[in-house]
Amino acid sequence: MMDGIEGGLTLDEGAQVVAAMPQMGLDAVELSGGFGSKHFVNVRKGIRREEDEAYFLEFAQKARQVTDMPLMLVGGFRSRQVMEKVLAEGDADFISMCRPLINAPDFPKKLLQGALDRSECLSANNCWAKATGEGIACKCPLEKVAAG
């Protein structure tokens, strides 16, 4: 929805793009923010409280004002309670996740089964892809802790 860098896409410009997407034949949009600056849209570390989750919620609320197209929202979701609230309030139609799925690929299944209410992901950002001699590795450091 916005780039977060000088001269980049603003939130209002992002909303204009979202508003035009149905005419382009798109069925849904995933809302996120840019990288490359020290602006607040960079990937957040230390998401441990519900107040820290859904950090792109403002983007979804802005997009909802200009489209009825299904919205997918990413941005720090860790707890069932926050996910359910965003969906129930109509701010998004789908929840997207990244780091919790690196930590535990079966996290959505465990949520649906009621086995977990919160991801064990610590948002330390040590899971980002790193080049290795065999290609790119993307792995949660908690796996090492769990393995002991």
N, CA, C and O of each residue as an XYZ file, in Angstrom:
592
protein
N       0.814     -1.200      0.000
C       0.000      0.000      0.000
C       0.853      1.258      0.000
O       0.444      2.279     -0.552
N       2.038      1.201      0.612
C       2.943      2.351      0.577
C       4.373      1.861      0.724
O       4.633      0.800      1.291
N       5.296      2.662      0.199
C       6.693      2.252      0.185
C       7.466      2.627      1.444
O       8.356      1.887      1.863
N       7.143      3.752      2.045
C       7.870      4.167      3.231
C       9.223      4.782      2.944
O      10.065      4.871      3.838
N       9.446      5.213      1.699
C      10.688      5.896      1.350
C      10.347      7.193      0.629
O       9.292      7.312      0.006
N      11.238      8.149      0.719
C      11.023      9.436      0.074
C      10.820      9.240     -1.426
O      11.616      8.575     -2.089
N       9.749      9.824     -1.949
C       9.425      9.702     -3.362
C       8.700      8.417     -3.719
O       8.321      8.217     -4.873
N       8.503      7.542     -2.739
C       7.811      6.277     -2.979
C       6.300      6.438     -2.918
O       5.786      7.539     -2.716
N       5.616      5.355     -3.091
C       4.159      5.318     -3.066
C       3.641      5.729     -1.692
O       4.095      5.204     -0.676
N       2.690      6.669     -1.655
C       2.070      7.082     -0.393
C       0.849      6.207     -0.127
O       0.408      5.466     -1.006
N       0.312      6.291      1.070
C      -0.874      5.518      1.423
C      -2.056      5.893      0.531
O      -2.795      5.014      0.088
N      -2.244      7.174      0.263
C      -3.342      7.600     -0.613
C      -3.149      7.089     -2.038
O      -4.111      6.677     -2.685
N      -1.910      7.114     -2.529
C      -1.639      6.579     -3.869
C      -1.866      5.070     -3.908
O      -2.382      4.535     -4.889
N      -1.479      4.401     -2.843
C      -1.719      2.960     -2.751
C      -3.203      2.645     -2.781
O      -3.621      1.667     -3.400
N      -4.001      3.470     -2.114
C      -5.454      3.275     -2.125
C      -6.015      3.459     -3.532
O      -6.938      2.748     -3.927
N      -5.470      4.400     -4.283
C      -5.913      4.597     -5.671
C      -5.612      3.360     -6.520
O      -6.423      2.960     -7.356
N      -4.458      2.768     -6.301
C      -4.097      1.554     -7.035
C      -5.058      0.420     -6.668
O      -5.551     -0.292     -7.543
N      -5.318      0.260     -5.379
C      -6.246     -0.784     -4.927
C      -7.628     -0.576     -5.541
O      -8.269     -1.536     -5.968
N      -8.084      0.665     -5.585
C      -9.406      0.961     -6.151
C      -9.491      0.564     -7.619
O     -10.567      0.199     -8.092
N      -8.386      0.626     -8.344
C      -8.375      0.297     -9.775
C      -8.207     -1.198    -10.045
O      -8.441     -1.642    -11.169
N      -7.819     -1.965     -9.069
C      -7.505     -3.376     -9.290
C      -8.665     -4.224     -9.815
O      -8.436     -5.061    -10.687
N      -9.892     -4.053     -9.332
C     -10.977     -4.879     -9.887
C     -11.157     -4.684    -11.395
O     -11.466     -5.637    -12.110
N     -10.968     -3.467    -11.875
C     -11.086     -3.208    -13.308
C      -9.945     -3.851    -14.096
O     -10.049     -4.041    -15.308
N      -8.862     -4.183    -13.403
C      -7.727     -4.849    -14.042
C      -7.907     -6.366    -14.062
O      -7.062     -7.088    -14.591
N      -9.000     -6.843    -13.488
C      -9.273     -8.275    -13.474
C      -8.751     -9.014    -12.261
O      -8.775    -10.244    -12.233
N      -8.282     -8.292    -11.260
C      -7.775     -8.937    -10.051
C      -8.934     -9.313     -9.131
O      -9.944     -8.613     -9.064
N      -8.770    -10.418     -8.432
C      -9.826    -10.924     -7.559
C      -9.634    -10.554     -6.097
O     -10.602    -10.527     -5.337
N      -8.399    -10.266     -5.690
C      -8.089     -9.953     -4.296
C      -6.742     -9.242     -4.263
O      -6.009     -9.221     -5.252
N      -6.429     -8.659     -3.108
C      -5.140     -7.982     -2.951
C      -4.597     -8.256     -1.548
O      -5.335     -8.233     -0.563
N      -3.279     -8.516     -1.480
C      -2.611     -8.647     -0.194
C      -1.974     -7.307      0.133
O      -1.207     -6.762     -0.661
N      -2.294     -6.785      1.297
C      -1.832     -5.458      1.701
C      -0.586     -5.577      2.566
O      -0.547     -6.327      3.542
N       0.431     -4.816      2.177
C       1.694     -4.832      2.889
C       2.365     -3.485      2.693
O       1.791     -2.581      2.086
N       3.559     -3.351      3.198
C       4.297     -2.105      3.067
C       5.686     -2.354      2.530
O       6.127     -3.497      2.409
N       6.369     -1.273      2.211
C       7.675     -1.366      1.579
C       8.819     -1.565      2.543
O       8.660     -1.533      3.763
N       9.968     -1.771      1.954
C      11.218     -1.934      2.690
C      12.197     -0.872      2.218
O      11.925     -0.155      1.255
N      13.312     -0.772      2.878
C      14.381      0.061      2.365
C      14.561      1.388      3.066
O      15.303      2.241      2.578
N      13.913      1.588      4.182
C      14.120      2.828      4.924
C      14.006      2.527      6.408
O      13.770      1.388      6.813
N      14.174      3.545      7.192
C      14.005      3.382      8.629
C      12.585      3.739      9.041
O      12.297      3.881     10.229
N      11.717      3.880      8.083
C      10.315      4.211      8.342
C       9.639      3.031      9.029
O      10.156      1.914      8.998
N       8.502      3.270      9.639
C       7.818      2.272     10.446
C       7.363      1.040      9.694
O       7.024      0.046     10.337
N       7.334      1.043      8.372
C       6.806     -0.116      7.661
C       7.799     -1.266      7.552
O       7.431     -2.338      7.072
N       9.032     -1.082      7.976
C       9.981     -2.189      7.935
C       9.492     -3.338      8.804
O       8.663     -3.143      9.694
N      10.005     -4.531      8.545
C       9.616     -5.716      9.298
C       9.879     -5.475     10.775
O      10.966     -5.049     11.166
N       8.894     -5.748     11.568
C       8.990     -5.474     13.000
C       9.641     -6.622     13.748
O       9.441     -7.792     13.422
N      10.411     -6.272     14.743
C      11.002     -7.256     15.647
C      10.215     -7.280     16.948
O       9.518     -6.321     17.281
N      10.328     -8.363     17.670
C       9.811     -8.441     19.026
C       8.303     -8.327     19.157
O       7.814     -7.624     20.041
N       7.561     -9.000     18.300
C       6.095     -8.965     18.394
C       5.684     -9.975     19.458
O       5.562    -11.169     19.185
N       5.476     -9.485     20.655
C       5.155    -10.366     21.776
C       3.817    -10.028     22.425
O       3.277    -10.822     23.196
N       3.283     -8.847     22.112
C       1.998     -8.428     22.690
C       0.992     -8.228     21.564
O       1.365     -7.921     20.432
N      -0.267     -8.401     21.881
C      -1.312     -8.213     20.872
C      -1.292     -6.802     20.300
O      -1.644     -6.611     19.136
N      -0.892     -5.821     21.080
C      -0.835     -4.432     20.610
C       0.198     -4.248     19.499
O       0.117     -3.293     18.726
N       1.163     -5.155     19.418
C       2.213     -5.062     18.399
C       1.811     -5.720     17.081
O       2.476     -5.536     16.062
N       0.734     -6.479     17.105
C       0.297     -7.223     15.923
C      -0.491     -6.333     14.961
O      -0.853     -5.203     15.285
N      -0.741     -6.873     13.779
C      -1.563     -6.214     12.743
C      -1.053     -4.807     12.442
O      -1.830     -3.854     12.395
N       0.246     -4.688     12.240
C       0.821     -3.353     12.070
C       0.536     -2.710     10.722
O       0.895     -1.552     10.509
N      -0.101     -3.433      9.806
C      -0.567     -2.817      8.558
C      -2.085     -2.629      8.557
O      -2.679     -2.421      7.500
N      -2.703     -2.699      9.707
C      -4.161     -2.574      9.807
C      -4.667     -1.281      9.182
O      -5.712     -1.278      8.532
N      -3.948     -0.196      9.369
C      -4.347      1.084      8.772
C      -4.456      0.964      7.250
O      -5.324      1.585      6.637
N      -3.586      0.177      6.650
C      -3.626     -0.013      5.198
C      -4.932     -0.690      4.790
O      -5.568     -0.287      3.816
N      -5.325     -1.712      5.531
C      -6.566     -2.431      5.226
C      -7.772     -1.524      5.403
O      -8.696     -1.545      4.590
N      -7.763     -0.738      6.452
C      -8.886      0.174      6.689
C      -8.994      1.205      5.573
O     -10.099      1.564      5.165
N      -7.870      1.676      5.084
C      -7.864      2.630      3.966
C      -8.349      1.945      2.688
O      -9.151      2.512      1.946
N      -7.871      0.741      2.432
C      -8.282      0.000      1.236
C      -9.769     -0.323      1.281
O     -10.448     -0.266      0.256
N     -10.275     -0.658      2.452
C     -11.693     -1.013      2.602
C     -12.590      0.163      2.207
O     -13.719     -0.042      1.761
N     -12.100      1.377      2.367
C     -12.879      2.568      1.997
C     -13.049      2.697      0.492
O     -13.968      3.377      0.035
N     -12.175      2.052     -0.298
C     -12.198      2.260     -1.748
C     -12.536      1.011     -2.553
O     -12.653      1.084     -3.776
N     -12.696     -0.143     -1.888
C     -12.994     -1.366     -2.642
C     -13.769     -2.369     -1.803
O     -13.674     -2.395     -0.576
N     -14.538     -3.192     -2.505
C     -15.208     -4.335     -1.878
C     -14.457     -5.632     -2.187
O     -14.856     -6.712     -1.751
N     -13.373     -5.510     -2.939
C     -12.562     -6.661     -3.305
C     -12.023     -7.327     -2.032
O     -11.698     -6.627     -1.073
N     -11.919     -8.661     -2.001
C     -11.351     -9.322     -0.824
C      -9.940     -8.818     -0.514
O      -9.106     -8.665     -1.407
N      -9.700     -8.567      0.764
C      -8.411     -8.053      1.225
C      -7.708     -9.104      2.074
O      -8.308     -9.712      2.960
N      -6.430     -9.303      1.788
C      -5.575    -10.169      2.591
C      -4.615     -9.248      3.338
O      -4.001     -8.366      2.739
N      -4.491     -9.456      4.641
C      -3.649     -8.567      5.441
C      -2.522     -9.345      6.093
O      -2.741    -10.392      6.703
N      -1.320     -8.824      5.958
C      -0.123     -9.374      6.578
C       0.386     -8.331      7.566
O      -0.059     -7.184      7.534
N       1.298     -8.708      8.429
C       1.899     -7.701      9.296
C       1.874     -8.032     10.766
O       1.195     -7.359     11.541
N       2.601     -9.057     11.165
C       2.795     -9.318     12.580
C       1.731    -10.129     13.277
O       1.670    -10.118     14.506
N       0.896    -10.826     12.552
C      -0.137    -11.630     13.209
C       0.497    -12.806     13.933
O       1.250    -13.584     13.346
N       0.180    -12.921     15.222
C       0.699    -14.004     16.042
C      -0.403    -14.690     16.844
O      -0.282    -15.877     17.149
N      -1.472    -13.979     17.193
C      -2.483    -14.539     18.093
C      -3.839    -14.706     17.416
O      -4.242    -13.911     16.567
N      -4.522    -15.765     17.823
C      -5.876    -16.025     17.338
C      -6.780    -14.819     17.600
O      -7.553    -14.428     16.726
N      -6.692    -14.233     18.779
C      -7.581    -13.136     19.157
C      -7.475    -11.957     18.191
O      -8.499    -11.416     17.774
N      -6.279    -11.556     17.835
C      -6.107    -10.423     16.922
C      -6.595    -10.792     15.524
O      -7.262     -9.990     14.871
N      -6.270    -11.990     15.064
C      -6.736    -12.424     13.743
C      -8.260    -12.414     13.670
O      -8.842    -11.894     12.719
N      -8.897    -12.993     14.681
C     -10.360    -13.054     14.686
C     -10.979    -11.664     14.750
O     -12.007    -11.418     14.119
N     -10.375    -10.761     15.494
C     -10.896     -9.396     15.598
C     -10.835     -8.685     14.247
O     -11.810     -8.059     13.833
N      -9.703     -8.776     13.564
C      -9.546     -8.128     12.258
C     -10.579     -8.672     11.269
O     -11.182     -7.911     10.512
N     -10.777     -9.982     11.280
C     -11.753    -10.591     10.376
C     -13.180    -10.215     10.762
O     -13.985     -9.873      9.896
N     -13.499    -10.274     12.049
C     -14.858     -9.971     12.517
C     -15.247     -8.524     12.256
O     -16.408     -8.233     11.965
N     -14.284     -7.619     12.358
C     -14.581     -6.205     12.130
C     -14.598     -5.849     10.647
O     -14.872     -4.703     10.289
N     -14.307     -6.819      9.780
C     -14.375     -6.594      8.346
C     -13.211     -5.820      7.764
O     -13.271     -5.368      6.620
N     -12.149     -5.662      8.545
C     -10.987     -4.927      8.033
C     -10.238     -5.731      6.977
O      -9.612     -5.153      6.089
N     -10.295     -7.047      7.064
C      -9.673     -7.930      6.073
C     -10.532     -9.179      5.941
O     -11.322     -9.512      6.825
N     -10.357     -9.856      4.824
C     -11.093    -11.092      4.568
C     -10.227    -12.328      4.799
O     -10.737    -13.425      5.027
N      -8.926    -12.136      4.736
C      -7.964    -13.222      4.927
C      -6.779    -12.690      5.724
O      -6.446    -11.507      5.645
N      -6.150    -13.568      6.485
C      -4.936    -13.236      7.223
C      -3.762    -13.900      6.514
O      -3.820    -15.087      6.193
N      -2.710    -13.147      6.270
C      -1.478    -13.677      5.673
C      -0.392    -13.702      6.738
O      -0.341    -12.833      7.608
N       0.464    -14.693      6.662
C       1.562    -14.799      7.621
C       2.829    -15.246      6.908
O       2.781    -15.864      5.844
N       3.954    -14.922      7.515
C       5.246    -15.361      6.995
C       6.065    -16.006      8.112
O       6.209    -17.228      8.153
N       6.594    -15.195      9.007
C       7.507    -15.712     10.030
C       6.888    -16.799     10.905
O       7.584    -17.760     11.232
N       5.602    -16.700     11.306
C       5.032    -17.806     12.083
C       5.033    -19.134     11.317
O       5.091    -20.203     11.925
N       4.966    -19.064      9.974
C       4.966    -20.289      9.178
C       6.369    -20.831      8.962
O       6.543    -22.026      8.719
N       7.370    -19.964      9.050
C       8.755    -20.442      9.033
C       9.013    -21.185     10.341
O       9.655    -22.235     10.357
N       8.506    -20.628     11.427
C       8.644    -21.239     12.746
C       7.900    -22.567     12.829
O       8.438    -23.553     13.333
N       6.665    -22.592     12.337
C       5.820    -23.789     12.441
C       4.878    -23.831     11.241
O       3.814    -23.214     11.273
N       5.254    -24.548     10.189
C       4.409    -24.593      8.992
C       2.983    -25.064      9.255
O       2.080    -24.749      8.481
N       2.767    -25.812     10.335
C       1.424    -26.297     10.654
C       0.672    -25.375     11.621
O      -0.351    -25.772     12.178
N       1.163    -24.166     11.824
C       0.510    -23.228     12.745
C      -0.966    -23.000     12.415
O      -1.786    -23.052     13.332
N      -1.355    -22.748     11.149
C      -2.789    -22.558     10.871
C      -3.631    -23.776     11.264
O      -4.737    -23.629     11.785
N      -3.110    -24.963     11.015
C      -3.827    -26.190     11.385
C      -4.018    -26.254     12.900
O      -5.098    -26.593     13.383
N      -2.963    -25.926     13.644
C      -3.051    -25.950     15.106
C      -4.032    -24.901     15.620
O      -4.732    -25.135     16.605
N      -4.086    -23.745     14.958
C      -5.076    -22.724     15.328
C      -6.490    -23.259     15.141
O      -7.332    -23.144     16.033
N      -6.742    -23.845     13.972
C      -8.075    -24.373     13.668
C      -8.473    -25.501     14.607
O      -9.647    -25.632     14.956
N      -7.518    -26.308     15.017
C      -7.792    -27.419     15.924
C      -7.905    -26.972     17.378
O      -8.304    -27.754     18.241
N      -7.555    -25.716     17.651
C      -7.584    -25.224     19.024
C      -6.387    -25.663     19.851
O      -6.383    -25.498     21.071
N      -5.371    -26.221     19.202
C      -4.185    -26.689     19.920
C      -3.290    -25.537     20.357
O      -2.536    -25.668     21.321
N      -3.368    -24.410     19.656
C      -2.587    -23.214     19.977
C      -3.464    -21.984     19.816
O      -4.389    -21.976     19.003
N      -3.179    -20.958     20.580
C      -3.849    -19.672     20.408
C      -2.875    -18.587     19.980
O      -3.278    -17.466     19.669
N      -1.597    -18.924     19.966
C      -0.570    -17.939     19.634
C       0.643    -18.643     19.031
O       1.005    -19.746     19.440
N       1.255    -17.994     18.063
C       2.475    -18.522     17.462
C       3.621    -18.450     18.463
O       3.678    -17.547     19.298
N       4.520    -19.401     18.366
C       5.717    -19.386     19.200
C       6.811    -18.508     18.606
O       7.872    -18.345     19.209
N       6.563    -17.940     17.426
C       7.528    -17.062     16.767
C       7.844    -15.864     17.662
O       6.938    -15.192     18.155
N       9.121    -15.608     17.864
C       9.564    -14.500     18.709
C       9.835    -13.221     17.921
O      10.186    -12.193     18.501
N       9.674    -13.283     16.608
C       9.915    -12.118     15.745
C      11.318    -11.554     15.940
O      11.509    -10.339     15.983
N      12.279    -12.434     16.057
C      13.665    -12.004     16.221
C      14.308    -11.649     14.884
O      15.379    -11.044     14.840
N      13.643    -12.030     13.800
C      14.112    -11.764     12.437
C      15.418    -12.478     12.107
O      16.160    -12.034     11.231
N      15.703    -13.566     12.792
C      16.875    -14.371     12.458
C      16.540    -15.457     11.446
O      17.396    -16.273     11.106
N      15.307    -15.473     10.965
C      14.861    -16.516     10.045
C      14.945    -16.096      8.587
O      14.698    -16.911      7.698
N      15.284    -14.856      8.328
C      15.314    -14.400      6.937
C      16.304    -15.210      6.129
O      17.305    -15.705      6.647
N      16.006    -15.331      4.862
C      16.826    -16.145      3.964
C      18.284    -15.700      3.994
O      18.589    -14.508      3.951
N      19.163    -16.673      4.069
C      20.597    -16.415      4.046
C      21.202    -17.303      2.966
O      20.826    -18.465      2.813
N      22.126    -16.745      2.239
C      22.783    -17.526      1.196
C      23.681    -18.574      1.838
O      24.424    -18.281      2.775
N      23.604    -19.788      1.327
C      24.474    -20.870      1.776
C      25.159    -21.435      0.546
O      24.847    -21.050     -0.581
N      26.077    -22.333      0.759
C      26.748    -22.970     -0.365
C      25.799    -23.792     -1.225
O      26.113    -24.126     -2.368
N      24.630    -24.116     -0.663
C      23.662    -24.946     -1.376
C      22.449    -24.145     -1.817
O      21.443    -24.731     -2.218
N      22.518    -22.826     -1.752
C      21.382    -22.005     -2.170
C      20.927    -21.081     -1.061
O      21.744    -20.581     -0.289
N      19.642    -20.854     -0.978
C      19.073    -19.956      0.022
C      18.421    -20.787      1.123
O      17.644    -21.699      0.841
N      18.733    -20.475      2.360
C      18.136    -21.168      3.499
C      17.275    -20.194      4.280
O      17.690    -19.067      4.548
N      16.116    -20.613      4.634
C      15.207    -19.807      5.447
C      14.724    -20.715      6.562
O      13.930    -21.627      6.328
N      15.200    -20.469      7.775
C      14.961    -21.407      8.860
C      14.807    -20.659     10.172
O      15.468    -19.647     10.404
N      13.940    -21.159     11.015
C      13.715    -20.542     12.323
C      14.794    -20.999     13.304
O      15.020    -22.200     13.452
N      15.461    -20.060     13.974
C      16.484    -20.449     14.949
C      15.904    -21.179     16.151
O      16.643    -21.841     16.879
N      14.585    -21.071     16.377
C      13.973    -21.782     17.498
C      14.041    -23.290     17.318
O      13.992    -24.032     18.299
N      14.154    -23.756     16.071
C      14.269    -25.192     15.828
C      15.498    -25.752     16.537
O      15.462    -26.867     17.057
N      16.591    -24.977     16.560
C      17.815    -25.417     17.233
C      17.583    -25.511     18.737
O      18.054    -26.443     19.388
N      16.859    -24.547     19.280
C      16.565    -24.543     20.708
C      15.705    -25.744     21.063
O      15.965    -26.430     22.051
N      14.671    -26.002     20.249
C      13.761    -27.109     20.514
C      14.480    -28.453     20.402
O      14.196    -29.383     21.157
N      15.411    -28.547     19.454
C      16.134    -29.798     19.247
C      17.113    -30.067     20.388
O      17.491    -31.210     20.648
N      17.514    -28.984     21.066
C      18.252    -29.109     22.269
C      19.699    -29.181     22.233
O      20.338    -29.290     23.279
